[in-house]
Amino acid sequence: MNKYGCTGTVTHMKTTVEIADSLLEAAKAEALARGVTLRALIEEGLERVIDPVTNKGPTFTLPDASVGGCGAQRWHKLSDDQRVEAMYAP
């Protein structure tokens, strides 16, 4: 560790990238609309492109549509003959 507290590990790097003016303006507007920095928006986009498998975005979860009761438990405990009988019983 040096006298400034740096251990030599670099976690961020500054770089210069040429981006079309229209794309940069759109990115700035999107960052402003999301309430994030331009840097955060660019990092998110790069992460999604570089590792699309783990960065799919929000996952979809089915809503719980279950109803009360015991469901089909009783039906599954019946033998095949009992099921046929139950299906055709008046």
HUVEN-V479143 format. One record per helix or strand of 3 or more residues. SS is the DSSP state (hx for helix, st for strand). FROM is the first residue (numbers start at 0). TO is the last residue. If there is no record, write none. Layout:
# HUVEN-V479143
ss: [SS;SS]
from: [FROM;FROM]
to: [TO;TO]
This chain:
# HUVEN-V479143
ss: [hx;hx;hx;hx]
from: [20;37;72;79]
to: [33;49;76;87]
